[in-house]
Amino acid sequence: MSDITWIQAFLRLLQMFRTILNNNTELSNDKIDELVNTFMNTLPALLKAQLQAAVILDFMYHSL
């Protein structure tokens, strides 16, 4: 089994963060989305672009 990339690791951590917020707070999904979007908007443009590309590729891969 190959190691995951740092992008995959980051996306997994972000998903775990969403899950923790959803399961352990009274925040609505809209508020969680707002928090995640605010966080993502603070990332450097290059990192954000790489993450977005990884999400698109992952979606395409799992849609087949």
Buried (B, 14 or more C-beta within 10 A) or exposed (E): EEEEEEBEEBBEEBEEBBEEBEEEEEEEEEEBEEBBEEEEEEEEEEEEEBBEEBEEEEEEEEEE
